């Protein structure tokens, strides 16, 4: 098998890549970064000393960063679901939405999660306040952007939706999407119903008890 993915099923950025793999039924070896598996952890660290997940290995070449991995898959292992349009202008819109979900939903969501892990004396109340404010602004912007769209960048499921699914999934757990953002809430529900993401969510269920702020009894 030419592809191996170093990942963990509960990681948001790993889920982003798993969605892309599942969309096209791309065969790969799952090198799960399980707690206590020192051999896999050492192999992963040798490939990427920064120790960030996920890492894809394709015929001996390590590919890092979720968005780059998905683009790599589209180039080297294309399937029936094209996650980046051939048209450059359409591709630019997909990349914009991808970056916006990563930077303005995933990043502040992780700020809230990581703050829960810190010792009380080391917590960052101002950082948490800023992260919540950014999520509020992002939710409002995405709600308007999604008006009349089935998926993040239009009618076709894309890289942007791979980014949106885990970011909105976890963000709504720590800072709920308000009822007034009906477009965004409906979009999150469509993502959860997408078979590729539903599979990723189900694979991560055994790890919910480890979610630092506490996982809600839903989804």
C-alpha positions in Angstrom: 0.0 0.0 0.0 1.5 3.3 -1.1 -0.2 5.6 1.5 0.1 5.7 5.2 -1.5 8.3 7.5 -0.1 9.1 10.9 -3.2 10.5 12.7 -5.5 10.2 15.6 -9.3 9.8 15.1 -10.3 12.5 17.7 -8.0 15.2 16.1 -9.8 17.9 14.1 -7.1 18.3 11.6 -6.8 14.5 11.2 -10.5 14.3 10.6 -10.1 16.9 7.9 -7.8 14.6 5.9 -9.8 11.5 6.8 -12.9 13.1 5.2 -11.0 13.5 1.9 -9.7 9.9 2.0 -13.2 8.5 2.7 -14.9 10.7 0.1 -12.9 8.9 -2.6 -12.5 5.5 -0.9 -8.8 6.0 -1.1 -7.0 3.0 0.4 -4.4 3.8 3.1 -2.7 2.4 6.1 -3.9 4.0 9.3 -0.9 4.6 11.6 -2.9 5.6 14.6 -0.9 7.7 17.1 -2.3 5.9 20.1 -1.2 6.7 23.6 1.6 4.4 24.6 2.6 3.2 21.1 6.2 4.4 21.2 7.1 2.8 17.9 4.6 4.7 15.8 5.3 7.9 17.7 9.0 7.6 17.0 8.3 6.9 13.3 6.1 10.0 13.2 8.6 12.2 15.0 11.3 11.1 12.6 9.1 12.2 9.6 8.1 15.5 11.1 10.1 16.8 14.1 7.5 19.5 14.9 5.2 16.6 15.9 2.0 17.9 14.3 -0.8 15.7 13.0 -1.6 14.5 10.5 1.3 13.3 8.3 0.8 11.4 5.1 3.5 9.2 3.7 3.2 8.5 0.0 5.8 6.1 -1.5 8.3 7.2 1.0 7.6 11.0 0.8 6.2 12.7 3.9 3.5 15.3 3.2 2.5 17.7 6.1 -0.4 20.1 6.8 -4.0 19.0 6.2 -4.8 21.3 3.3 -1.6 20.4 1.5 -2.2 16.7 2.1 -5.7 17.0 0.5 -4.3 18.8 -2.5 -1.6 16.2 -2.8 -4.2 13.4 -2.8 -6.1 15.3 -5.5 -3.0 15.4 -7.7 -1.5 12.0 -7.0 -4.5 9.9 -6.1 -7.5 11.5 -7.8 -10.9 9.9 -7.3 -14.5 10.6 -8.4 -14.9 13.5 -5.9 -12.8 16.4 -7.0 -12.1 18.4 -3.8 -10.4 21.3 -5.6 -12.0 22.7 -8.8 -10.0 22.8 -12.0 -11.1 26.3 -12.7 -8.6 28.6 -10.9 -11.1 31.2 -9.9 -13.4 28.6 -8.3 -10.4 27.0 -6.7 -9.5 30.3 -5.1 -12.9 30.6 -3.5 -12.5 27.0 -2.1 -9.0 27.9 -0.7 -10.4 31.1 0.9 -13.1 29.2 2.7 -10.6 26.5 3.7 -8.3 29.1 5.3 -11.2 31.0 6.9 -12.5 27.8 8.6 -9.0 26.9 9.8 -8.0 30.3 11.0 -11.2 31.8 12.3 -13.1 28.7 13.6 -10.6 25.9 14.2 -7.9 28.2 15.8 -10.2 30.0 18.3 -12.0 26.7 19.1 -8.6 25.1 19.9 -7.7 28.1 22.1 -10.8 27.4 24.2 -10.0 23.7 24.4 -6.3 24.1 25.3 -7.1 26.7 27.9 -9.0 24.0 29.8 -5.9 21.8 29.9 -3.8 24.5 31.6 -3.3 24.7 35.3 -5.7 27.4 36.7 -2.9 29.8 37.4 -1.7 29.6 33.8 -5.0 30.2 32.1 -5.6 33.1 29.8 -8.9 34.8 30.5 -8.3 37.6 27.9 -7.3 35.0 25.3 -10.5 33.1 25.9 -12.6 36.2 25.6 -10.9 37.1 22.4 -11.4 33.6 21.0 -15.1 33.7 21.8 -15.4 37.1 20.2 -13.7 35.8 17.0 -16.0 32.8 16.9 -19.1 35.1 17.2 -17.8 37.3 14.4 -16.9 34.2 12.3 -20.3 32.6 12.8 -22.1 35.7 11.6 -19.9 36.0 8.5 -20.2 32.4 7.6 -23.9 32.5 8.1 -24.2 35.2 5.5 -21.7 33.6 3.2 -23.7 30.3 3.2 -27.0 31.8 2.2 -28.2 30.0 -0.9 -25.3 27.5 -0.8 -25.4 23.8 -0.1 -21.7 23.6 0.6 -19.0 26.0 1.7 -18.0 27.1 -1.8 -21.2 26.4 -3.7 -22.9 23.3 -5.0 -20.0 20.9 -4.9 -18.4 19.3 -1.8 -14.8 20.5 -1.6 -11.6 21.0 0.4 -13.4 23.8 2.2 -16.0 21.4 3.6 -13.3 19.1 4.8 -12.1 22.0 6.8 -15.5 23.1 7.9 -16.8 19.8 9.2 -14.4 19.2 12.2 -14.0 22.9 13.0 -17.7 23.6 13.3 -18.3 20.2 15.0 -16.0 21.0 17.9 -16.6 24.7 17.9 -20.3 24.3 18.5 -19.4 22.1 21.5 -17.4 24.8 23.2 -19.1 28.0 21.9 -22.6 27.1 20.5 -23.6 28.5 17.2 -26.5 30.9 18.0 -30.0 30.1 16.8 -29.9 33.3 14.7 -27.3 31.7 12.4 -29.8 29.4 10.8 -27.7 29.0 7.6 -24.6 27.9 9.5 -26.5 25.6 11.8 -28.2 23.9 8.9 -24.8 23.6 7.1 -23.3 21.9 10.2 -26.2 19.4 10.2 -25.6 18.7 6.5 -21.9 18.0 7.2 -22.8 15.6 10.0 -25.0 13.7 7.6 -22.3 13.4 4.9 -21.1 9.8 5.0 -17.4 10.6 5.0 -17.7 12.9 8.0 -20.2 10.7 9.8 -17.7 7.9 9.6 -14.9 10.1 11.1 -17.2 11.2 13.9 -18.2 7.6 14.7 -14.6 6.5 14.7 -13.8 9.2 17.3 -16.7 8.4 19.6 -14.6 6.2 22.0 -12.4 9.2 22.8 -15.1 11.8 23.7 -14.5 11.3 27.4 -11.1 12.9 26.9 -12.4 16.1 25.5 -11.1 18.7 28.0 -14.1 20.9 28.4 -16.4 17.9 28.4 -18.2 16.6 25.4 -22.0 17.3 25.2 -24.4 14.4 25.0 -25.3 15.0 21.3 -24.0 14.7 17.8 
